[in-house]
Amino acid sequence: MSVASVYARRIGVAAAATGLLATAPAAQAAPPTPVSAATARTYLAALTVKTEGSTSGYSRDLFPHWITQSGACNTRETVLKRDGVNVVTDSSCASVSGSWYSEYDGATWTAASDLDIDHVVPLAEAWRSGANSWTTAQRQSFANDLTRPQLIAVTDNVNQAKGDKDPALWMPSRTAYRCTYARMWVHVKYYWNLSVDSAEKSALQSTLAGC
């Protein structure tokens, strides 16, 4: 470990001890940690490269969400609770207060209504990459996957601007998160055995090379 990294770690420990990190992005809750950049590069090399399929027949209804996860809580509410800080929910599991840091753009929100739950690999993108041949049960599992880094609470209009674009067409405006985003994307595509197109693969290779 370099002197600089040791110093940085000591500063972090000292800050944590004094509570200075309480509102820093690094202290926020987050989705499951994606595979490392090295593993993501290996996974990416193993993915099938093919021209993206069409959206013919696609409907979000073919990916049932949000499903009940526990008690009165569905997937959206579960992710809001997981990704926020000091989140308070009512008897129906709706978030009534808390703070959320949107990793994509660096904005902080205190109203759940300002947040969307992004499917890192969008549903339509998955459809064009192989999910069109899945069963409804498989698509439901994909759309509500809390085990892989596939769901994240982000600023609603940022999510809407992303739409169903892959990394060749869209990456988070917050450059510090792009490496993590690429790792998340590859982790999800590899686990679910989805293909990539050549432009998408090139964009991911470029991002992962800089991690």
N, C-alpha and C positions, 0 to 999 in steps of 0.2 A: 504494500500500500504506500502511495507516495506521501511525502510530507504535507502536500497541499490537501490531499483527501483526508489525512488524519486530522489536520487542522480544521477542515470543514466539518468533520464529524464531531469534533470536540465543541465547535461553535454550536452545532445543532443540538448536542446533548445539553449544553449550558442554557441555550434558549428554551429548550423543552422544560428544563428544571425551573425556569422562572416564568413559564407560562406564555412566553412570547410567540410560540407557534400555534396558539389556540385558534387564531383566525386565518392562518396561512393555508394556501391551497394544499400543501403537502400533508396537512393534518386532516383533510377531508376524507370521508369514507369514499370508497371506490368500487368499481366492478372487480370480479376475480382477476388476479394478476395474469396477464397473458404470458405466453412462452417467451424466452429470451430472444434477442435479435438473432443470435447464432442459430437457435433452433428454428426460428421463423424463416431464416434463409434456407435451411434444410427442408422445411415443410414446403416452402414456395417452389423449390426445385422439383418436388415430388408431385405437385398439383398438375392435373391434366390441363393443357393449354388448348383451347378451341374457341372458335368464333362464338360469340354470345348468341343464345337462342332468342326467339321472339317472345313478346309478352302476350301472344295470342292465348286466350283462355284464362289469363291471369285475373285474379280478384283477391283483395285482402281477406275476403271472407273465407278463402281456401286455407288461410293460416289463422285458425281461431285464436283470438287473444282479446282481452286479457283474461286468463283463466284464474280460478280461485287457487291460491297458494297455501293459505293457512287461515282458519277461522273465517273472518269477514274480509280478509285481505286478498286482493287480486295481484297479478304480476306488476302492474304499474305502481300500485301503492307500496308493494314490497320493495321495488327499486327506489322509489322516493325515500322510503325510510332508510334504506341501506346507504344511499349516496348523499344523504343530507346530514346536517349536524344539529343536534338538539331538536329533532323532529318530534312533534306532538301530534297524535292522531285521535280522532273522535271514535265513538262506539262503532261506526261503520268503516273504520280504518282509513278515513280520508285525512290527509295531512292538513292540520289547521294552523300550524306554525313550524318554523324551522329556518334553516339557511342552506342554500344549495350553491355550490361553485360549479359553473359549467366549464368543463375542461376544454371544450372546443374553441371557446371565444374569450374565456377569462372573466366572464360576468358572474356576479353573485346575486342571487334572488332570494326573497323571503316569502314569496307566494308560490305555492305548488302549481297554480294555474299558469305561471310563466314558464313552466318546464314541460318538455315532451320527453318521452322515453324513446330514445333512438335505438333502432335495430342497427347495430354497427354494419353488418352485412344486410342491406335492405331486403325486404320480402320480395319485391319485384326482381331485384338483382339475383336473389337465390333462385327464383323461378326460372330465370334465363340461364342459370348456371347448373341446372340439374334437378331442382326441387319440383319442377313440373311433373316429374315421374314418381314423386313420393306419394305415400298415403296421406290422408288428412291427419292421421294421428302423428305421423312424422313431422308434418308441417306445423302442427300445433306445438310439438315439443321444441322445434326450432324457434318459433315465434315467442316462446315463453322461457327460453333457455337462461337460467340463472347460474348455471354451473360454469359455462364458458363466458368469456368477456364479450358477450353479444348485446347486452342491454346497458344503457347508461343514460342518466338524467342530464339533459342539456337544454340550453335556451331554445324555446319553441320555434322562433322564426329561423334560427340557425339550422335546426333539424329540417324545417320545411324547405329551406334553400338547398340543403343537401339532396333532398328527395331520394331517388333511387340510384344516384350516381356512384360509380366505383372510384377508387383512388386516382385513376387517370384523369378524372373529370372534377373531383372534389377532394380536398383535404382540409382539416381544421385550420382556421385562420391563425390560431395560436400555434406557432411553429414548434414550440417546446413540447407539444403533445403529439406531433406527427409520427415520431418513432413509435410511441406507445400505440397509436391508432393503427399503424401498419402491422405491428405485432398482433394486435387484437384481430384485425381483419384476416390475416393469414391463419391464425389459430382457429378461428371459427370456420373458415373455408376448408381447412385441412380436416378438422374433426368431422364436419358434415359431408365431406367428400364432394365438394362443389368445384367446378372448373373455374379457370381464369382465362380472360382473353389476353392477347399479346400486349396491348397497351397497358392494361391493368397490371400485368406481371412486371413490365418495365418500370412503371411508376413505383411499385412496391419494392423492387430490387434497388432502385435509386434511393428511396427513403431508408431502407434497411441498411444499405451500405454506409450511410452516415450516422447510424446509431452508435 
